[in-house]
């Protein structure tokens, strides 16, 4: 049996749907496509979709049972849980942008920290919920810019509102994990992914969407901190990892209880400049790249970041399908197909999901 069929069979056999919070976001939309392809029932809880988002581009409203709820509304979250009685939860709803966190730190902490509290509190009060996967970030680690790949046991610390809020989220997860050990409740794990890229991401102040806008408008590409490195990965790679983490929690091959998993690329993190060069080469016409240093970078973002995913490899048998370079090329091929060749976003998403499942089946057979 291929890994594709095994994954789909295990998750589709759950007694209730999987709840995806933040399902209208970039990663959330891709995840609902993936779950549907695997024939896994899914329900969604999220804010209403943003204009020009992947969710809106694919006309997803009403395609799954969903409600547009702010995770900061504890009562609404609780009512949703009791109504839909999910068997498990992948909690992705968050304020995900570093620069936005400087503009709205209070909202960032309320959404990322208290939103997680509300989801976990409601999950513990809903007896149908057996497992919760909480998505945090690779930016939770105390970063000294040494370039060393972080492992799950490394110290956590955040110096900007976004990363600090995610470190606080990790503390919330740890507290509820302890409560589950003491008095019972759903199994919980946090998952930390690298810089996730892919077709359909249109957020402000992110490298890939900013590059797409520059290429589409034939404008010069401006790079902030071109030498900074990040662990870039195709969106489907960590999403498959999240589903494998959920399986792990539910007892599939679970011989050791763990509290968190990293998901990142195999190779050394790529510099921003390198990613931009790959993007420009992947587009049908070129534009000029201009580099400039952000002298406030020490106050805003780390110079280097890298993840060690050995634990996920060993316990989950997870491995990335795409290299970092392939992920960048695939992302800009997606945008070229949709914006220049007339492909529907759904068609391009589904083609990449099929590619991911073929790759997953190959990994399983090795």
C-alpha positions as CSV (number, residue, x, y, z in Angstrom):
1,X,0.0,0.0,0.0
2,X,1.4,3.4,-0.9
3,X,2.0,6.1,1.7
4,X,-0.6,8.2,-0.1
5,X,-3.4,5.6,0.5
6,X,-2.2,4.9,4.0
7,X,-2.3,8.5,5.0
8,X,-5.8,9.1,3.5
9,X,-7.2,5.9,4.9
10,X,-6.1,6.6,8.4
11,X,-7.4,10.1,8.6
12,X,-10.6,9.5,6.7
13,X,-11.4,6.8,9.2
14,X,-11.6,9.2,12.1
15,X,-15.0,9.4,13.9
16,X,-15.4,13.1,13.2
17,X,-14.1,15.8,10.9
18,X,-10.7,17.5,11.3
19,X,-11.1,21.1,12.3
20,X,-8.7,23.6,10.6
21,X,-8.6,27.0,12.2
22,X,-7.4,29.7,9.9
23,X,-8.7,27.8,6.9
24,X,-9.2,31.0,4.8
25,X,-5.5,31.8,5.1
26,X,-2.8,30.8,2.6
27,X,-1.7,27.6,4.4
28,X,-5.2,26.8,5.5
29,X,-6.6,26.9,2.0
30,X,-3.9,24.6,0.7
31,X,-4.6,22.2,3.7
32,X,-8.3,22.0,3.0
33,X,-7.5,21.1,-0.7
34,X,-5.1,18.4,0.5
35,X,-7.6,17.0,3.0
36,X,-10.3,16.9,0.4
37,X,-7.9,15.0,-2.0
38,X,-7.3,12.5,0.8
39,X,-11.1,12.2,1.3
40,X,-10.8,13.4,4.9
41,X,-13.9,15.3,6.3
42,X,-12.9,18.8,7.2
43,X,-14.6,21.8,8.9
44,X,-13.2,25.4,9.0
45,X,-13.1,28.2,11.6
46,X,-11.5,31.4,10.6
47,X,-11.8,35.1,9.9
48,X,-13.5,36.0,6.6
49,X,-11.1,35.7,3.7
50,X,-8.9,38.7,2.7
51,X,-9.2,40.3,-0.8
52,X,-7.1,38.5,-3.5
53,X,-6.3,35.7,-1.1
54,X,-6.0,32.1,-2.4
55,X,-9.3,31.3,-0.7
56,X,-11.0,34.1,-2.6
57,X,-9.2,33.3,-5.9
58,X,-10.5,29.7,-5.7
59,X,-14.1,30.6,-4.7
60,X,-13.9,28.5,-1.5
61,X,-16.7,30.1,0.5
62,X,-19.3,27.4,1.4
63,X,-17.2,24.5,0.0
64,X,-16.8,23.0,3.4
65,X,-18.8,23.4,6.6
66,X,-17.3,26.6,8.0
67,X,-18.0,29.7,10.2
68,X,-16.2,33.0,10.1
69,X,-15.2,33.4,13.8
70,X,-12.4,35.3,15.5
71,X,-10.5,32.9,17.7
72,X,-10.3,35.6,20.3
73,X,-14.1,35.1,20.9
74,X,-14.0,32.3,23.4
75,X,-17.8,31.7,23.5
76,X,-18.1,31.5,19.7
77,X,-15.2,29.0,19.5
78,X,-16.8,26.9,22.2
79,X,-20.1,26.9,20.5
80,X,-18.5,25.9,17.2
81,X,-16.7,22.9,18.8
82,X,-19.9,21.7,20.4
83,X,-21.8,22.1,17.1
84,X,-19.4,20.3,14.8
85,X,-17.7,17.9,17.3
86,X,-14.4,17.5,15.5
87,X,-12.3,14.5,16.2
88,X,-9.0,16.5,16.0
89,X,-7.8,20.0,15.4
90,X,-5.0,21.6,13.3
91,X,-4.8,25.1,14.8
92,X,-3.4,27.5,12.3
93,X,-5.3,30.7,12.9
94,X,-2.8,33.5,13.7
95,X,-1.5,36.9,13.0
96,X,1.5,35.6,11.0
97,X,3.5,38.7,9.9
98,X,6.6,40.1,11.8
99,X,6.3,43.7,10.5
100,X,2.5,43.8,11.2
101,X,3.2,42.7,14.8
102,X,5.2,46.0,15.3
103,X,2.1,48.0,14.1
104,X,-0.4,46.0,16.2
105,X,1.4,44.2,19.0
106,X,-1.7,43.9,21.2
107,X,-3.7,42.3,18.5
108,X,-0.9,39.9,17.7
109,X,-0.6,38.7,21.3
110,X,-4.4,38.5,21.7
111,X,-4.8,36.4,18.5
112,X,-1.8,34.2,18.8
113,X,-1.8,33.6,22.6
114,X,-5.4,34.0,23.8
115,X,-6.7,32.5,20.5
116,X,-4.7,29.4,21.2
117,X,-5.9,29.4,24.8
118,X,-9.5,29.5,23.6
119,X,-9.0,26.7,21.1
120,X,-7.4,24.4,23.7
121,X,-9.8,25.3,26.4
122,X,-12.7,24.5,24.1
123,X,-11.0,21.3,22.9
124,X,-10.7,20.0,26.5
125,X,-14.4,20.6,27.0
126,X,-15.4,18.8,23.9
127,X,-15.1,15.0,24.4
128,X,-15.0,14.3,20.7
129,X,-11.6,16.0,20.3
130,X,-8.7,13.5,20.7
131,X,-5.7,15.4,19.3
132,X,-4.6,18.9,18.6
133,X,-1.7,20.1,16.4
134,X,-0.8,23.7,17.2
135,X,1.2,25.4,14.4
136,X,3.7,27.9,15.7
137,X,6.9,29.0,13.7
138,X,10.6,28.4,13.3
139,X,11.1,31.9,14.8
140,X,10.4,30.7,18.3
141,X,14.1,29.8,18.9
142,X,16.6,32.0,20.7
143,X,18.5,33.2,17.7
144,X,22.2,34.3,18.0
145,X,22.6,34.4,14.2
146,X,25.2,31.7,14.4
147,X,23.5,29.8,11.5
148,X,23.3,26.6,13.6
149,X,20.2,24.5,12.7
150,X,17.8,24.6,15.7
151,X,16.6,21.4,17.3
152,X,13.3,21.1,19.2
153,X,15.1,21.1,22.6
154,X,16.8,24.4,22.0
155,X,15.9,27.4,24.2
156,X,12.9,29.6,23.0
157,X,13.0,33.4,23.0
158,X,11.4,36.1,20.8
159,X,12.7,39.6,20.3
160,X,9.9,41.0,18.2
161,X,6.1,41.0,19.0
162,X,5.4,38.2,16.5
163,X,8.1,35.7,17.6
164,X,7.5,36.6,21.3
165,X,3.8,35.9,20.8
166,X,4.6,32.5,19.3
167,X,7.0,31.7,22.2
168,X,4.1,32.5,24.5
169,X,1.9,30.2,22.4
170,X,4.5,27.5,23.0
171,X,4.1,28.1,26.7
172,X,0.3,27.7,26.4
173,X,0.8,24.4,24.6
174,X,3.2,23.2,27.3
175,X,0.7,24.1,30.0
176,X,-2.2,22.2,28.3
177,X,0.2,19.3,27.6
178,X,0.8,19.1,31.3
179,X,-2.9,19.3,32.2
180,X,-3.5,16.4,29.8
181,X,-0.9,14.3,31.6
182,X,-2.4,15.2,35.0
183,X,-6.1,15.0,34.4
184,X,-6.6,13.7,30.9
185,X,-7.6,15.4,27.7
186,X,-6.6,15.6,24.1
187,X,-3.0,14.9,23.1
188,X,-1.3,18.1,21.9
189,X,1.8,18.8,19.9
190,X,3.4,22.0,18.5
191,X,4.8,22.0,15.0
192,X,7.4,24.5,13.8
193,X,7.9,25.1,10.1
194,X,10.4,27.1,8.1
195,X,9.6,29.9,5.6
196,X,6.6,28.4,3.8
197,X,6.2,29.4,0.1
198,X,3.8,28.5,-2.7
199,X,1.3,29.7,-5.2
200,X,-1.5,31.9,-3.9
201,X,0.3,33.7,-1.1
202,X,-0.5,37.4,-1.6
203,X,0.4,38.8,1.9
204,X,2.2,42.2,2.3
205,X,5.8,42.3,3.5
206,X,6.7,38.8,2.5
207,X,9.4,38.1,0.0
208,X,7.6,35.9,-2.5
209,X,4.4,37.9,-2.8
210,X,6.5,41.1,-3.1
211,X,8.5,39.5,-5.9
212,X,5.4,38.3,-7.7
213,X,3.9,41.8,-7.6
214,X,7.2,43.3,-8.9
215,X,7.4,40.7,-11.7
216,X,3.8,41.1,-12.8
217,X,4.1,44.9,-12.9
218,X,7.5,44.7,-14.5
219,X,8.9,46.8,-11.7
220,X,12.4,46.8,-10.1
221,X,12.7,44.3,-7.3
222,X,13.9,45.8,-4.1
223,X,15.4,43.4,-1.5
224,X,15.6,44.1,2.2
225,X,18.6,42.3,3.8
226,X,19.6,40.3,0.7
227,X,22.2,38.3,2.6
228,X,19.7,37.1,5.3
229,X,19.1,33.3,5.1
230,X,15.9,31.4,5.7
231,X,14.8,27.7,5.4
232,X,12.4,28.0,2.4
233,X,10.0,25.2,1.8
234,X,7.1,24.4,-0.4
235,X,3.8,24.8,1.5
236,X,2.8,21.1,1.0
237,X,5.9,19.8,2.7
238,X,5.1,21.1,6.2
239,X,1.3,20.4,5.7
240,X,2.1,16.8,5.1
241,X,4.2,16.9,8.2
242,X,1.3,18.3,10.2
243,X,-1.0,15.5,9.1
244,X,1.7,12.9,10.0
245,X,2.1,14.6,13.4
246,X,-1.7,14.2,13.8
247,X,-1.4,10.5,13.0
248,X,1.4,10.2,15.5
249,X,-0.7,11.7,18.2
250,X,-3.6,9.4,17.4
251,X,-1.3,6.4,18.0
252,X,0.0,5.5,14.5
253,X,3.5,4.3,15.3
254,X,3.6,6.3,18.5
255,X,6.1,4.6,20.7
256,X,7.4,7.8,22.3
257,X,5.4,10.9,23.3
258,X,7.0,14.1,22.0
259,X,6.0,17.7,22.5
260,X,7.1,19.3,19.2
261,X,8.4,18.7,15.7
262,X,10.5,20.9,13.3
263,X,9.8,20.8,9.6
264,X,12.4,22.4,7.3
265,X,14.4,21.7,4.2
266,X,17.3,19.3,4.0
267,X,19.9,21.8,2.6
268,X,21.5,24.9,4.0
269,X,19.1,27.9,4.2
270,X,19.1,30.1,1.1
271,X,19.8,33.8,1.1
272,X,17.1,36.2,0.1
273,X,19.2,37.3,-2.9
274,X,19.5,33.8,-4.1
275,X,15.7,33.2,-3.9
276,X,15.1,36.5,-5.8
277,X,17.5,35.4,-8.6
278,X,15.8,32.0,-9.0
279,X,12.4,33.8,-9.1
280,X,13.5,36.2,-11.9
281,X,15.1,33.4,-13.9
282,X,11.8,31.4,-13.6
283,X,9.7,34.3,-15.0
284,X,9.2,34.7,-18.7
285,X,10.7,38.2,-18.7
286,X,13.3,39.7,-16.4
287,X,13.4,42.7,-14.1
288,X,16.2,44.4,-12.3
289,X,17.1,43.5,-8.7
290,X,18.2,46.2,-6.4
291,X,19.7,45.4,-3.0
292,X,19.5,47.6,0.1
293,X,20.3,47.0,3.7
294,X,17.8,47.7,6.4
295,X,19.9,49.3,9.1
296,X,17.1,48.5,11.6
297,X,17.4,44.8,10.9
298,X,18.8,44.0,14.3
299,X,15.6,45.3,15.8
300,X,13.3,43.6,13.3
301,X,14.5,40.3,11.9
302,X,17.3,37.7,12.4
303,X,20.1,37.5,9.9
304,X,20.1,33.7,9.7
305,X,17.7,30.9,10.5
306,X,17.9,27.2,10.0
307,X,16.0,24.1,11.3
308,X,17.0,20.6,12.1
309,X,14.2,18.2,11.2
310,X,15.9,14.9,12.2
311,X,13.2,14.1,14.8
312,X,10.4,14.3,12.2
313,X,12.5,12.1,9.8
314,X,13.1,9.5,12.4
315,X,9.7,9.3,14.1
316,X,7.3,10.3,11.3
317,X,9.4,9.1,8.3
318,X,8.7,12.6,6.9
319,X,11.0,14.1,4.3
320,X,10.5,17.2,2.1
321,X,9.3,16.5,-1.5
322,X,10.8,19.7,-3.0
323,X,14.3,21.2,-2.5
324,X,14.4,24.9,-1.7
325,X,15.3,25.8,-5.3
326,X,12.5,23.5,-6.6
327,X,10.0,25.1,-4.2
328,X,10.8,28.6,-5.5
329,X,10.6,27.4,-9.1
330,X,7.3,25.7,-8.4
331,X,5.9,28.8,-6.8
332,X,6.6,31.1,-9.7
333,X,5.5,28.4,-12.2
334,X,2.1,28.4,-10.3
335,X,1.9,32.2,-10.6
336,X,2.9,32.2,-14.3
337,X,0.3,29.5,-15.1
338,X,-2.5,31.4,-13.3
339,X,-1.6,35.0,-14.3
340,X,-0.2,34.5,-17.8
341,X,-1.5,31.2,-19.1
342,X,-5.1,31.2,-17.9
343,X,-4.9,28.2,-15.6
344,X,-7.4,28.2,-12.7
345,X,-5.8,28.4,-9.3
346,X,-7.5,25.2,-8.3
347,X,-6.0,23.3,-11.3
348,X,-2.5,24.5,-10.4
349,X,-3.0,23.6,-6.7
350,X,-4.3,20.1,-7.5
351,X,-1.4,19.4,-9.9
352,X,1.1,20.2,-7.1
353,X,-0.9,18.1,-4.6
354,X,-0.7,15.1,-7.0
355,X,3.0,15.7,-7.4
356,X,3.4,15.8,-3.6
357,X,1.5,12.5,-3.1
358,X,3.5,10.8,-5.8
359,X,6.7,12.0,-4.0
360,X,5.3,10.8,-0.7
361,X,4.5,7.4,-2.1
362,X,8.1,7.2,-3.4
363,X,9.5,8.1,0.0
364,X,7.4,5.3,1.6
365,X,8.6,2.7,-0.9
366,X,12.3,3.4,-0.4
